[in-house]
Amino acid sequence: MTIDDSAWSYNEFLAFLMVYGAQMNYTLSKEELEFIKQKTGIQDIEKIKAKVDSINDIEAVEIIDDYKNSFLSTPESKLKAKRDLEAMLKTPGTHSQLEKVAVHMIEKLI
């Protein structure tokens, strides 16, 4: 149950970033996966999660870099992706330093 990342939509890419970032410091809960599904509108979020689960960090960075080079090639498109990601990740409550670092690292990658 994997997904072909070469044909991802913009929202599938954002979902990938969110799942990957969330799993950096712990296992993703069903509630968090549902949150990502609602924020991105990706109905088959399990395929995105399966992709993240099936790759290592180097492969994840390569996927992010490939998508960025193909679809986020202008400063404006990169800024839009960062803003969209930030807007999706704004949640109430206190966030750990590790969660903040994960978000910052993903923003730097894109």
N, C-alpha and C positions, 0 to 999 in steps of 0.2 A: 504494500500500500504506500507507494511513493508518488511524488509529483514531479513532473518535468520542469525544472526551474528555468529552462531556457525560454519558456513561453509564459512566464508568470505575468499576471496583471500587476499594476501598481499596488493594489490593495493586498494581493498575495505576497508581494515583496515586503510590504509593511508588516503583514502578519508574521512572515518568516523572521524579520528583525525582532519583533516583539517576543515571539516564542524563544528564539535563540537567546535574547537578552535575559528573559525571565529564567531560563534554565541555567544561566551562568553560575548562580549561587545556590540553587536548590532545585528540587523536582517541582515541576509545574503542577499546580492543583487543578482539579476539574473546574473550580470557580474561576481561576485565572484564565484557563483556556476558554471558558465561556465568555469572559470579559473581552478577550482578544477577538473572539468570533463576533461579538456584538459591535465592537469598535471598528472592525475592518469590513464587516459584512460578508466574510468568507464562510460559506455554509459548511464546507468540508474541511474544517480546521484540523481534523485528525490527520489528513494527508500532509499538511504543513508540519505538524508535530512529528509525524513519522519521518519526514525528510530531515528535520533537525536531529532526531534521535539516531539517524543512520549515518551521520557524518561527524568528522572531527572538527576541531576549531580551524585548522588550516583550510579544510574544504569549505567551511562556512565563510571564512574571509574571502576565499576565491569566488564564491557565489555572489557575495556582496559586491566585490570589486567588478566582476563581470557585468552585473546588473547596472552598477553605477556607470561604468564606461559606455554601456549601450544606451541607457535611458536617462541617466542623470549627468549628462555631459556639460551642461551649462551651469554657471553659478546660480542662476535663478531656479533651475530644477532641483539642485542640491538643497538650496535654502527652503524650497517648498517641502521637500521630503523631510527635512529636519523639523520644520514647523508642524507638519502633519503628525510626525512621530511624537513630538513633544505634547501636542494637543491630545493625542490618544492616551498618552501615559500619565497625564495629570489626573491623579486620584487623591481623594481625601486621606488624611492620616499621615503618620510619620513614616518616612522611608529610611532604610538603613544606608549607611555609607556605601556598602557594597552595591546596593541597588542604584544609587546615584552614580557610582563609577561605571556600572554596566551601561546605563543610559548614555553617559558621556562618551564612553568608548564606541558605542554604536554610532553616535552622532559624528564622531571623528572619522569613522570608517566610510560614512556616506558623504 
